Amino acid sequence: MGLLTDPRAGNGEIAKLILKWEKPLCYLLYLAGIIWTMLLAVPYFNDNTYYSENALLPGLVKKESNLMSSAKQFYHELNAERERFPDKMPYLWLLAKLHQLHLDVFTHNFTLNYPFRNQKYEGQNIYGIVRAPRAASTEAIVVSVPYRPVTSVQPDTTPSIALVLAFAQFCRRQKYWAKDIIFLITEHEQLGMQAWLDAYHEVTSGHEDVLISGDLSGRAGSIQAAINLELHSMTITSIDVKVEGLNGQLPNLDLFNLAQNMINKEGIRRSFQRRFDTFEKDKFKKWLYHFNTLMSMSLTQATGVPTGNHGLFHRFGIEAISLEGFDNSKEGTQRNFYHVGRVIESIIRSLNNLLERFHQSYFFYLLPCTDRYISIALYMLSLVLMVAGLFIKAFSMWLRLQDSSVKSNNENETDKIITENETISEISVGSIASKILWTHTIGFSLMSSPKFFTLFITQYIGLSTEDAIYYSFLIITKLSILWTFFNIRSKSKHSNIALVCVVTCVELGTVLMCVAMHNFSLALITAFVYVPFILSINPKKKTSYRFRKILYLMWPLLHPFVLTSLVILIYTFIHFGDEAVTSILIRSLNATKQAFVLSIIDSMIYGNWFYNVTVAVMFPIWLLYWNVICQNTQ
């Protein structure tokens, strides 16, 4: 703080150097951040994966399972039941099978109160527990499967359930388990998993009275790890290991390494982000593959949406991954339940060896392929370089406000202090505080209001939920862009607008670094998009600076809601480019409506803070910069 309040702070050689080379230095740091991100995909800047937790004893387990015949029988029986109940889970059949396997079997009922309509949806999970014969139910491992009915648009998971039943039958006969094993079949995808986890830990993760998790009639020990299965066929050619969880959380790297090694050991082709490892000798092609995989993970992680049911375990300190199996003859040799069952056995038995929770390996990492990783010590530098430009810009503007030596180097010390005090006295703290306060008040109000406005619009205007939310955001976007033009004749003191810009730069830089501690990819992508334009924003003087016309055009496109719509439009065009333009626009519009609704619902049910950060933080920051761009000064 002394550096910012000392009247002589701007007279040092370093300060003068920063003032002289501010813009080139800021843009150079931004460019360095991009270059460093690209260099992370070079093998020299990442490392081979390895095990930090030796107690796992991976690969030393003598596998005994042969689940082929039993899993095949369960699969055919379950398919017959699915035809009888195409719209719901065959509860009675599943309960009967689990009871026949002599497991401790329980059901779990939950209710969703849909937040935008007075409707209730009910669901039921089924789980069975194999009690550890050598322990007192103090620890547990979860093997879960999401049940998908015949009418579901998602890929079939019937083979996963058949394999889980066969594996439960195998586990029941063994005497070496030191941890309870919970076999969980959930309904309604992640909704059922979230309800079960909330009930197991007796908490509410989202808004009160939205997801009623209910109570569990049976429990096991403290859950140490979880494996979620999504096998789409009886024969598979590859298994994709999914790690991204809620709000960008990741499991311990040892668990990912364990799964990849066990899959490879059974001769099954492995992948990450649905991308198979390349063995290109050409260094550029190899770098390009690693970089594309890295960016694919970053884009997935930035949304904060889990890639599977495993992603909801992380907030409870439970390490979890999903194994998704595909059958494509072009991807490799076909493997059956025998091989996949041995993969599951080896993973669970390795987890059974754990003497304590995962803690030794990385929880913060990026993956360019299945067997290499980038640690937080390396990748964080790219964001730091980008964000450094924001702090340098704020520091330079602050020095120009208080240091009279910027105007003249020939004034004596007394004159400089007098000039400085006069400059500081022109700053209206009340005006600046009010701008910052009302913009953030608007953001907080928008974060809290969707339920109220949607109920009002759907009830009195008759629009659907998606239309109500979309058109509400559309009106808000138009008003936020146009409001500055209503005050275009009003003028504010240059020092006041400059200080607003200083505070906003510091706020954005601080927010990005805080977000990066939890979801690095979201912070990196936000910095990549916004920072280069922010570095060109300065308070308007009598003569407009060079980039003002560009900012007038570009900054509205960076409005959080407009930017979201543009990203969805580009995504739609990439995947449906063969269709007519009208069809692409309609698809994009419908996808945008759904994205807005789902982001709000995710925040209410699961606690996904992507929507909250966008509306309560990024939207006010955008408004403050828009005010700096458009406000006339005197």
C-alpha positions in Angstrom: 0.0 0.0 0.0 2.9 2.3 0.6 3.8 2.2 -3.0 0.4 3.4 -4.0 0.1 6.2 -1.4 3.7 7.5 -1.3 3.8 10.9 -3.3 7.3 10.1 -4.5 6.3 6.6 -5.9 6.1 7.9 -9.5 9.6 9.4 -9.4 11.6 6.2 -9.3 13.4 4.9 -12.3 11.3 1.7 -12.4 8.1 3.7 -12.3 9.2 6.0 -15.0 10.2 3.0 -17.1 6.7 1.5 -16.6 5.0 4.7 -17.5 7.0 5.1 -20.7 6.6 1.5 -21.9 3.2 0.6 -20.4 1.3 -0.4 -23.5 4.1 -2.4 -25.2 5.0 -4.1 -21.9 1.3 -5.1 -21.3 0.8 -6.5 -24.8 4.2 -8.2 -24.6 3.1 -10.0 -21.4 -0.2 -11.0 -22.9 1.6 -12.4 -26.0 4.1 -14.2 -23.7 1.2 -15.8 -21.8 -0.2 -17.2 -25.1 3.2 -18.4 -26.2 3.7 -20.1 -22.8 0.3 -21.9 -23.1 1.3 -23.2 -26.5 4.7 -24.3 -25.2 3.0 -26.4 -22.5 2.2 -29.0 -25.2 5.9 -29.4 -25.9 7.3 -32.6 -24.2 10.1 -30.5 -22.6 7.5 -28.5 -20.6 5.4 -31.5 -19.4 6.3 -34.8 -17.8 5.5 -38.5 -17.8 2.8 -39.6 -15.4 3.8 -41.7 -12.4 2.4 -43.0 -9.1 2.9 -41.0 -6.0 0.9 -43.4 -3.8 2.8 -46.7 -3.7 0.2 -48.3 -1.5 -2.0 -48.8 -4.5 0.3 -51.6 -5.7 -1.0 -51.3 -9.3 -0.3 -54.2 -11.5 0.7 -56.5 -8.6 -2.8 -57.8 -8.2 -3.4 -61.4 -9.4 -6.8 -61.0 -11.2 -9.2 -63.8 -10.7 -12.5 -62.6 -12.2 -14.2 -64.0 -15.3 -17.4 -62.1 -15.6 -18.2 -63.0 -19.2 -20.9 -65.6 -18.8 -22.7 -64.1 -15.8 -22.6 -60.6 -17.3 -24.0 -61.8 -20.6 -26.9 -63.5 -18.8 -27.7 -60.4 -16.8 -27.5 -58.4 -20.0 -30.1 -60.4 -21.8 -32.5 -60.6 -18.8 -32.2 -56.8 -18.3 -32.9 -56.1 -22.0 -36.1 -58.1 -21.7 -37.2 -56.1 -18.7 -36.3 -52.8 -20.5 -38.8 -53.7 -23.2 -41.5 -54.1 -20.7 -40.7 -50.8 -19.0 -39.3 -48.5 -21.8 -39.9 -45.3 -19.9 -38.6 -46.1 -16.4 -36.1 -48.1 -14.5 -37.1 -51.8 -13.8 -36.9 -51.4 -10.0 -38.3 -54.7 -9.0 -36.0 -56.7 -11.3 -32.9 -54.9 -10.1 -33.9 -55.2 -6.4 -34.5 -58.9 -6.9 -31.2 -59.5 -8.5 -29.3 -57.6 -5.9 -31.1 -59.6 -3.1 -30.2 -62.9 -4.9 -26.6 -61.9 -4.7 -26.9 -61.6 -0.9 -26.0 -57.9 -0.8 -27.5 -55.4 1.7 -30.0 -53.8 -0.6 -31.6 -50.4 -0.2 -33.7 -47.9 -2.2 -33.4 -44.2 -2.2 -36.3 -41.8 -3.1 -35.7 -38.2 -4.1 -37.9 -35.4 -5.4 -37.1 -32.4 -7.7 -39.2 -29.3 -7.3 -38.7 -27.7 -10.7 -37.7 -24.1 -9.9 -39.5 -22.4 -12.8 -42.9 -24.2 -12.7 -45.0 -25.7 -10.0 -44.1 -29.3 -10.9 -42.5 -32.2 -9.1 -40.4 -35.0 -10.5 -39.7 -38.1 -8.5 -36.9 -40.6 -8.9 -35.4 -43.6 -7.2 -31.9 -45.0 -6.8 -31.0 -48.5 -6.0 -27.9 -49.6 -4.2 -26.4 -52.7 -2.7 -23.5 -53.0 -0.3 -20.9 -55.7 0.0 -19.7 -55.4 3.6 -15.9 -55.7 4.2 -15.2 -58.9 6.1 -11.9 -57.6 7.5 -13.0 -54.1 8.6 -15.8 -52.4 10.6 -17.4 -50.5 7.7 -15.2 -47.5 8.2 -14.3 -46.9 4.6 -16.0 -47.6 1.2 -15.6 -47.6 -2.5 -18.5 -46.8 -4.9 -19.1 -48.4 -8.3 -21.9 -46.6 -10.0 -23.9 -46.7 -13.2 -26.5 -44.3 -14.6 -29.7 -46.1 -15.8 -31.0 -44.8 -19.1 -34.4 -46.0 -20.3 -35.1 -47.1 -23.9 -36.6 -43.7 -24.7 -33.4 -41.8 -23.5 -31.5 -39.8 -26.1 -28.3 -40.7 -24.3 -26.3 -43.8 -25.3 -27.4 -47.1 -23.7 -25.8 -48.2 -20.4 -27.4 -51.6 -20.1 -24.0 -53.4 -20.5 -22.6 -51.4 -17.6 -25.4 -52.5 -15.3 -24.9 -56.1 -16.4 -21.2 -55.9 -15.7 -21.8 -54.3 -12.3 -24.2 -57.1 -11.3 -21.7 -59.7 -12.4 -18.9 -57.9 -10.5 -21.0 -57.7 -7.4 -21.5 -61.4 -7.6 -17.8 -61.9 -7.8 -17.0 -59.5 -4.9 -19.5 -61.2 -2.6 -17.5 -64.4 -2.7 -14.1 -62.8 -1.8 -12.8 -62.4 1.7 -9.9 -59.9 1.2 -12.0 -56.7 1.1 -10.9 -54.1 3.6 -13.4 -51.6 2.5 -17.2 -51.8 1.8 -18.1 -51.7 -1.8 -21.3 -49.9 -2.8 -23.0 -50.8 -6.1 -25.1 -47.9 -7.0 -27.6 -47.6 -9.9 -29.0 -44.0 -10.3 -32.0 -42.6 -12.1 -32.2 -39.4 -14.1 -28.5 -39.1 -14.8 -26.6 -36.6 -12.5 -29.8 -35.6 -10.7 -30.0 -39.0 -9.0 -26.3 -39.1 -8.2 -26.5 -35.6 -6.6 -29.5 -36.6 -4.5 -27.8 -39.7 -3.3 -24.6 -37.9 -2.4 -26.5 -35.2 -0.5 -28.5 -37.8 1.4 -25.3 -39.8 2.2 -23.5 -36.8 3.6 -26.7 -35.2 5.0 -26.2 -31.8 3.2 -27.9 -29.7 0.6 -25.5 -28.7 -2.2 -27.9 -26.4 -4.2 -30.7 -24.1 -3.3 -33.0 -25.2 -0.5 -36.3 -26.9 -1.4 -35.2 -27.5 -5.1 -33.7 -31.0 -4.9 -35.2 -32.9 -1.9 -32.6 -35.6 -1.4 -34.5 -37.6 1.3 -33.0 -40.1 3.6 -30.9 -43.2 3.2 -31.9 -46.3 5.1 -28.4 -47.9 4.8 -24.9 -46.6 4.8 -21.4 -47.8 4.5 -18.1 -46.2 5.6 -16.5 -43.0 4.5 -16.2 -43.1 0.7 -12.6 -43.0 -0.5 -13.0 -43.3 -4.2 -15.7 -44.0 -6.9 -15.7 -45.5 -10.4 -18.6 -44.6 -12.7 -19.2 -47.0 -15.7 -20.8 -46.0 -19.0 -20.3 -49.0 -21.4 -22.4 -48.8 -24.5 -22.0 -52.3 -25.9 -21.1 -55.9 -24.8 -18.0 -55.6 -27.0 -15.8 -52.5 -26.9 -12.8 -51.3 -28.7 -11.8 -48.4 -26.6 -12.3 -46.9 -23.1 -12.3 -43.1 -22.6 -11.3 -42.0 -19.1 -13.3 -38.8 -18.0 -12.0 -36.7 -15.1 -13.6 -33.2 -15.4 -16.0 -32.5 -12.5 -18.3 -29.8 -11.1 -16.8 -26.3 -11.3 -13.7 -27.7 -13.0 -12.5 -29.9 -10.1 -10.3 -32.9 -11.0 -9.6 -36.2 -9.2 -6.2 -37.1 -7.8 -3.8 -37.8 -10.7 -3.0 -41.2 -9.3 -6.5 -42.4 -9.9 -6.4 -41.3 -13.5 -3.0 -43.0 -13.9 -4.3 -46.2 -12.3 -7.2 -46.5 -14.7 -5.1 -45.8 -17.8 -2.5 -48.3 -16.9 -5.0 -51.1 -16.1 -6.9 -50.4 -19.3 -3.7 -50.6 -21.3 -2.6 -53.8 -19.5 -5.7 -55.6 -20.7 -5.0 -54.7 -24.3 -7.9 -52.2 -24.6 -7.2 -49.0 -26.5 -7.4 -46.1 -24.2 -8.2 -42.4 -24.9 -8.7 -39.1 -23.2 -11.1 -36.5 -24.5 -12.0 -39.1 -27.1 -8.6 -38.7 -28.6 -6.1 -41.6 -29.0 -2.4 -41.2 -28.4 -0.4 -40.5 -31.5 3.0 -41.9 -32.3 3.9 -39.3 -34.9 7.6 -38.9 -35.4 7.1 -35.4 -36.8 7.6 -33.1 -33.8 5.2 -30.5 -35.1 2.3 -33.0 -35.6 3.0 -34.5 -32.2 2.9 -31.0 -30.6 -0.3 -30.2 -32.5 -2.0 -33.3 -31.2 -1.0 -32.5 -27.6 -2.0 -28.9 -27.9 -5.5 -29.8 -29.3 -6.0 -32.3 -26.5 -4.9 -29.7 -24.0 -7.4 -27.2 -25.4 -10.2 -29.7 -25.6 -9.7 -30.4 -21.8 -9.6 -26.7 -21.1 -12.8 -25.9 -22.9 -14.6 -28.8 -21.2 -13.3 -27.8 -17.8 -14.1 -24.1 -18.2 -17.9 -24.8 -18.4 -17.9 -26.3 -14.9 -20.3 -29.0 -16.1 -19.3 -32.5 -15.0 -18.6 -34.9 -17.9 -20.2 -37.8 -16.0 -21.6 -38.8 -12.6 -18.1 -39.0 -11.2 -17.9 -35.2 -11.3 -20.3 -34.7 -8.4 -18.1 -36.7 -5.9 -15.2 -34.3 -6.0 -16.8 -31.6 -3.8 -17.0 -34.1 -1.0 -13.3 -34.9 -1.2 -14.0 -38.2 -3.0 -11.7 -39.1 -5.9 -13.8 -40.3 -8.9 -13.6 -41.0 -12.6 -15.9 -42.3 -15.4 -15.0 -45.1 -17.8 -16.9 -44.8 -21.0 -16.6 -47.8 -23.4 -17.2 -47.5 -27.2 -17.5 -50.1 -29.9 -16.0 -49.0 -33.2 -14.2 -51.5 -35.4 -12.0 -48.7 -36.8 -10.6 -47.9 -33.3 -9.0 -51.2 -32.5 -9.5 -54.9 -31.5 -12.8 -55.7 -29.9 -12.8 -56.8 -26.2 -15.6 -58.3 -24.2 -16.9 -58.4 -20.6 -14.0 -60.6 -19.6 -11.4 -58.0 -20.3 -13.4 -55.1 -19.0 -14.3 -57.0 -15.9 -10.6 -57.5 -15.2 -10.0 -53.8 -15.6 -12.7 -53.0 -13.0 -11.3 -55.8 -10.7 -7.8 -54.5 -10.8 -8.9 -50.9 -10.2 -11.1 -51.8 -7.2 -8.5 -54.1 -5.7 -5.9 -51.4 -6.0 -8.2 -49.0 -4.2 -8.8 -51.6 -1.6 -5.0 -51.5 -0.8 -5.1 -47.8 0.1 -4.1 -47.1 3.7 -5.3 -43.5 3.6 -7.1 -41.0 1.3 -5.4 -39.9 -1.9 -3.2 -36.9 -1.1 0.3 -37.4 -2.5 -0.2 -36.7 -6.2 -1.6 -33.7 -8.1 -5.1 -32.4 -7.8 -4.4 -29.5 -10.2 -3.1 -30.5 -13.6 -3.7 -30.4 -17.3 -3.4 -33.4 -19.6 -2.1 -33.3 -23.2 -2.5 -37.1 -23.6 -3.1 -40.2 -21.6 0.4 -40.6 -20.1 1.7 -37.0 -19.7 0.7 -34.2 -17.5 1.3 -30.5 -16.8 1.6 -29.4 -13.2 0.1 -26.2 -11.7 3.6 -24.8 -11.2 4.0 -24.7 -15.0 0.6 -23.8 -16.4 -0.2 -21.0 -13.9 2.5 -18.9 -15.4 0.5 -18.4 -18.6 -2.4 -16.8 -16.7 -0.1 -14.7 -14.5 1.6 -13.2 -17.5 -1.8 -12.2 -19.0 -3.2 -10.8 -15.8 0.1 -8.9 -15.1 -0.8 -6.5 -17.9 -4.0 -5.5 -16.0 -2.1 -4.7 -12.8 0.5 -2.8 -14.7 -2.1 -0.7 -16.5 -3.9 0.0 -13.2 -0.6 1.0 -11.5 0.4 3.3 -14.5 -3.0 5.1 -14.5 -2.7 5.5 -10.7 0.7 7.1 -11.0 -0.5 9.5 -13.7 -3.3 10.6 -11.4 -1.0 11.4 -8.5 2.5 12.1 -9.9 2.9 15.6 -11.3 6.3 14.7 -12.7 4.4 13.1 -15.7 3.5 16.6 -16.7 6.8 18.3 -16.0 10.2 17.1 -14.9 11.4 20.6 -14.0 9.0 21.4 -11.1 10.5 21.4 -7.6 9.4 19.0 -5.0 7.0 21.4 -3.2 5.2 22.3 -6.5 4.9 18.6 -7.4 3.2 17.8 -4.1 0.8 20.7 -4.4 -0.1 19.8 -7.9 -0.6 16.2 -6.8 -2.9 17.2 -3.9 -4.9 19.3 -6.3 -5.3 16.3 -8.7 -6.3 14.0 -5.9 -8.8 16.5 -4.5 -10.6 16.4 -7.8 -11.5 12.7 -7.3 -15.1 12.2 -6.1 -15.0 9.1 -4.0 -18.8 9.1 -3.7 -19.3 9.2 -7.5 -16.8 6.4 -8.0 -18.2 4.2 -5.3 -21.8 4.7 -6.6 -20.8 3.5 -10.1 -19.1 0.4 -8.7 -21.9 -0.2 -6.2 -24.9 0.0 -8.6 -23.3 -2.1 -11.3 -22.6 -4.9 -8.9 -26.0 -4.5 -7.4 -27.5 -5.0 -10.9 -25.4 -8.1 -11.3 -26.4 -9.6 -7.9 -30.1 -8.8 -8.7 -29.9 -10.6 -12.0 -28.3 -13.6 -10.3 -31.2 -13.8 -7.8 -34.1 -12.9 -10.1 -34.5 -15.6 -12.8 -37.0 -17.6 -10.8 -39.2 -14.6 -9.9 -39.2 -13.1 -13.4 -39.8 -16.4 -15.1 -42.8 -17.2 -12.9 -44.2 -13.8 -13.6 -43.7 -14.0 -17.4 -44.9 -17.6 -17.9 -48.0 -16.9 -15.8 -49.1 -13.5 -17.2 -47.6 -13.5 -20.7 -47.8 -17.2 -21.5 -44.2 -17.8 -22.7 -42.4 -21.0 -22.1 -39.6 -21.1 -19.5 -36.9 -21.0 -22.2 -38.4 -18.1 -24.0 -39.0 -16.2 -20.8 -35.4 -16.4 -19.7 -34.0 -15.8 -23.2 -36.1 -12.7 -23.9 -35.4 -11.3 -20.4 -31.6 -11.6 -21.0 -32.1 -10.1 -24.5 -33.8 -7.0 -23.0 -31.2 -6.7 -20.3 -28.4 -6.9 -22.9 -30.0 -4.2 -25.0 -30.5 -1.9 -22.1 -27.0 -2.4 -20.8 -25.6 -1.5 -24.2 -27.8 1.5 -24.8 -27.9 3.0 -21.3 -24.6 5.0 -21.8 -26.0 6.8 -24.8 -28.8 8.2 -22.7 -26.1 10.0 -20.7 -23.8 10.9 -23.5 -24.2 14.6 -22.9 -23.3 14.4 -19.3 -19.6 14.7 -18.4 -17.5 13.4 -15.5 -14.1 14.5 -14.4 -11.3 12.6 -16.1 -9.8 11.6 -12.8 -13.0 10.0 -11.6 -13.4 7.9 -14.8 -9.7 7.0 -14.7 -10.0 5.8 -11.1 -13.0 3.6 -12.0 -10.8 2.1 -14.7 -8.1 1.5 -12.2 -10.4 -0.2 -9.7 -12.0 -2.4 -12.4 -8.6 -3.6 -13.7 -7.6 -4.6 -10.2 -10.9 -6.3 -9.6 -10.8 -8.3 -12.8 -7.2 -9.3 -12.3 -7.9 -10.4 -8.7 -11.1 -12.3 -9.8 -9.2 -14.2 -12.5 -6.5 -15.3 -10.1 -9.1 -16.4 -7.6 -11.1 -18.4 -10.2 -7.9 -20.0 -11.4 -7.3 -21.5 -8.0 -10.4 -23.7 -8.6 -11.0 -23.6 -12.4 -7.9 -22.5 -14.2 -9.3 -23.1 -17.7 -12.2 -20.7 -17.1 -9.8 -18.0 -15.9 -7.4 -18.6 -18.8 -10.1 -18.4 -21.5 -11.7 -15.3 -19.9 -8.3 -13.6 -19.8 -7.5 -14.6 -23.4 -10.8 -13.0 -24.7 -11.0 -9.8 -22.6 -7.5 -8.7 -21.7 -6.3 -7.4 -25.1 -9.3 -5.2 -25.4 -9.1 -3.9 -21.9 -5.5 -2.9 -22.3 -6.7 -0.4 -25.0 -9.4 1.1 -22.8 -8.7 4.6 -21.4 -10.9 7.5 -20.3 -12.1 9.6 -23.2 -10.5 13.0 -23.6 -11.2 15.9 -26.1 -9.6 13.9 -28.8 -10.5 10.2 -29.1 -7.7 7.7 -29.1 -6.9 5.4 -32.0 -8.9 2.3 -30.9 -12.0 4.0 -29.7 -14.1 3.3 -32.8 -13.0 -0.3 -32.7 -14.0 -0.6 -29.1 -17.4 0.9 -29.8 -18.0 -2.0 -32.2 -16.1 -4.8 -30.4 -17.0 -4.2 -26.7 -20.8 -4.9 -27.2 -19.8 -8.2 -28.8 -17.9 -9.1 -25.6 -21.1 -8.6 -23.5 -21.3 -11.9 -21.6 -24.7 -12.8 -23.0 -23.8 -11.8 -26.6 -20.5 -13.7 -26.3 -22.3 -16.8 -25.2 -24.7 -16.6 -28.1 -21.8 -16.1 -30.6 -19.9 -19.1 -29.2 -23.0 -21.3 -29.5 -23.6 -20.0 -33.1 -20.0 -20.9 -34.1 -20.3 -24.3 -32.4 -23.5 -25.0 -34.3 -22.0 -23.9 -37.6 -19.0 -26.2 -37.1 -21.2 -29.3 -36.4 -24.1 -28.5 -38.8 -22.3 -26.6 -41.5 -23.9 -28.7 -44.3 -27.4 -27.4 -43.4 -29.1 -24.2 -44.7 -28.2 -20.9 -43.0 -31.8 -20.6 -41.7 -31.6 -24.1 -40.1 -28.3 -23.3 -38.5 -29.7 -20.0 -37.0 -32.7 -21.8 -35.6 -30.6 -24.5 -34.1 -28.3 -21.9 -32.6 -31.2 -20.0 -31.1 -32.8 -23.0 -29.5 -29.4 -24.1 -28.2 -28.8 -20.7 -26.7 -32.2 -20.7 -25.0 -31.4 -24.2 -23.5 -28.0 -23.1 -22.4 -29.3 -20.2 -20.4 -31.9 -22.3 -18.7 -29.5 -25.2 -17.9 -26.9 -22.9 -16.5 -29.4 -21.4 -14.1 -30.8 -24.8 -13.1 -27.3 -26.2 -12.6 -26.5 -23.4 -10.2 -29.7 -24.1 -8.3 -29.4 -27.9 -8.1 -25.7 -28.7 -8.2 -24.1 -25.4 -7.1 -22.4 -24.8 -10.4 -21.1 -21.2 -10.2 -20.5 -20.6 -13.9 -23.8 -18.6 -14.2 -23.2 -16.8 -10.9 -19.7 -15.7 -11.8 -20.8 -14.6 -15.2 -23.8 -12.5 -14.0 -22.6 -11.2 -10.6 -18.9 -10.6 -11.5 -18.2 -10.4 -15.3 -21.4 -8.5 -16.2 -20.7 -5.6 -13.7 -17.1 -5.5 -14.9 -18.3 -5.3 -18.5 -20.6 -2.4 -17.5 -17.9 -0.5 -15.8 -15.6 -0.7 -18.8 -18.4 0.2 -21.1 -18.9 3.3 -18.9 -15.3 4.2 -19.3 -15.4 3.8 -23.1 -18.5 5.9 -23.6 -18.3 8.5 -20.8 -17.2 12.0 -21.9 -14.7 13.6 -19.6 -13.7 17.2 -18.7 
